[in-house]
Amino acid sequence: MTSSAASIRRPLPPRPHALDPDVLLTPAQPRWDSARLAWNLAVDQRPAAIGAPRTAEDVVALIAFARESGLRVAPQATGHNAAPLTGLEGSMLLKTSRMRTVRVDPQARTAWVQAGALWMDVAPLACEHGLAPLSGSAPDVGVVGYTLGGGLSWLARRYGLAANSVRRAEVVTADGRMLEVDSEHEADLFWALRGGGGSYAVVTALEFGLYPVDAVYAGALVWPLDRAAEILGAWIHWLAQVPDEVTSVGRLLRVPPMPELPPAISGRDLVAIEAAFIGDADSGGRLLAPLRALHPEIDTFTVMSTEALGALHMDPPEPVPVYGDGMLLSTLAHTGIDNVLDVAGAHARSSLLCVDLRHLGGAVGREPAGGGAVSSIDAEFAAFAVGMVPDEDVREQVAADVDAVTAALGRWDARRAYMNFAERSRSGDKLFGEEVHARLAQVKRIYDPDDLIQANHPVSPATS
Ligand SMILES: Cc1cc2nc3c(=O)[nH]c(=O)nc-3n(C[C@H](O)[C@H](O)[C@H](O)COP(=O)(O)OP(=O)(O)OC[C@H]3O[C@@H](n4cnc5c(N)ncnc54)[C@H](O)[C@@H]3O)c2cc1C
């Protein structure tokens, strides 16, 4: 089925008995408009139908209905990366948000989560047992979407991409089979799911490893934005000395005035270094000394639980309208920082809420044995620029400002892109490299030759 064929609208067949109106939503239902929202409120999703499964059996029934109706199936947990998911007119949006059961096995050090689980569902349960998942910066990001795309956590430089910790997946295939997938069963599909995105099957549950980290020394150091050249320059220098136990982010922030924020940051333009250190406060304090010597206005470093790490990056706690995009940087010289500051620093008229530079390397750069499609990242930094887009006019300005950051860093662009921070379409070769992309296309051909499953960063079935 091609997307153009699927996009020809035709009336949906009658609702089968197995699918009650709560599980299969159509545009006539009162809940329709709230059901089609993505976390990114700037994305206007207009599918032909919405599936809201409670169980894997519901997923099987919804896939059967979609096939019969000539619809594609687009799995989505939260819509954090909904921006590149286009052409939904001929699709069923499969919202997994009612499937949020999580089980932690402290002895095996694993978590089993259903398709719609968020990191905020997993981290507290793991934390109770002194364990940590490789969760991302925002607690409301979906575990499955994040993990299928790689997964960069606050513990990334020590433990690598989250995709490498997956032990097993439960999926429903495009032809409606429920499969258990691991390194010994459906090994090609298991390989593709770990970093290759969501093109191959609907994941109904994932099991992954947890790590014995019960607390970290973490926080943020903050200065006025006009010191950004000096602070980011010192940060880059500092990175050369830090062990893999430290994962950090350099940020340019234009914080909107908000009464709920402390006056020290509300409405201010700032430069910040956020970091998490797997270790105690004394060693962490020694590591931080060169940055503290720059006299930050704010210093929030303290020993915290790994659950509390969810608040460190100050990601929006609710759905918001945003426009952003990211890129991987092979390295970052001082001239790169100067270039970024020309377009997003204190003296630039930038509409961006923040520009983040995440330090990679360590275990993120090391290929583990038996890894999946994307098991390491060959780049030193991941950059991401984002702004709020309450309306269309602002959107144009924010998009131009995101482009300006991308252009400013163009000289350091790594060969590849990181799927989770790609909020605009990228070619499969850019995301995976030619060889891995070709292998993913073969896996897609085996498991979904009709291209029923529709991903935000799609891999099409190989033609030969
Ligand atoms: C505020 C914010 C903070 C973030 N922080 C981090 C971070 O720290 N580290 C990081 O690596 N990334 C981070 N991200 C990026 C995030 O990991 C991606 O946006 C990811 O795709 C989100 O997954 P989701 O399921 O929530 O999103 P969705 O938009 O719901 O899903 C994205 C895609 O995943 C696939 N998918 C989802 N569920 C299924 C399923 N059950 N079966 C098959 N395919 C499925 C689909 O192709 C879908 O289009 C952040 C994003 C935001 C907006």
The ligand as an ORCA input file, in Angstrom:
! r2SCAN-3c Opt
* xyz 0 1
  C      10.683     17.922     25.928
  C      11.419     16.779     25.270
  C      12.490     16.182     25.929
  C      13.180     15.111     25.339
  N      14.260     14.560     25.968
  C      14.950     13.549     25.368
  C      16.105     12.988     25.965
  O      16.508     13.372     27.060
  N      16.755     12.012     25.302
  C      16.317     11.518     24.093
  O      16.930     10.604     23.562
  N      15.227     12.035     23.515
  C      14.550     13.039     24.109
  N      13.472     13.589     23.492
  C      13.072     13.070     22.188
  C      12.142     11.879     22.350
  O      12.882     10.755     22.760
  C      11.460     11.600     21.012
  O      10.609     12.674     20.732
  C      10.698     10.275     21.038
  O      10.298      9.954     19.730
  C       9.498     10.393     21.932
  O       8.814      9.182     22.030
  P       7.240      9.240     22.290
  O       6.750      7.857     22.194
  O       6.989     10.034     23.504
  O       6.794     10.102     21.043
  P       5.761      9.753     19.869
  O       5.730     10.972     19.011
  O       4.503      9.256     20.442
  O       6.448      8.563     19.097
  C       7.522      8.787     18.218
  C       7.575      7.625     17.227
  O       7.946      6.440     17.928
  C       7.334      5.307     17.286
  N       6.518      4.607     18.283
  C       6.011      5.076     19.443
  N       5.338      4.088     20.062
  C       5.412      2.992     19.276
  C       4.935      1.651     19.377
  N       4.241      1.236     20.434
  N       5.210      0.802     18.379
  C       5.926      1.182     17.306
  N       6.402      2.430     17.160
  C       6.165      3.318     18.139
  C       6.466      5.825     16.166
  O       7.187      5.740     14.944
  C       6.254      7.282     16.552
  O       5.995      8.125     15.438
  C      12.777     14.651     24.068
  C      11.713     15.263     23.397
  C      11.055     16.325     23.982
  C       9.941     16.999     23.221
*
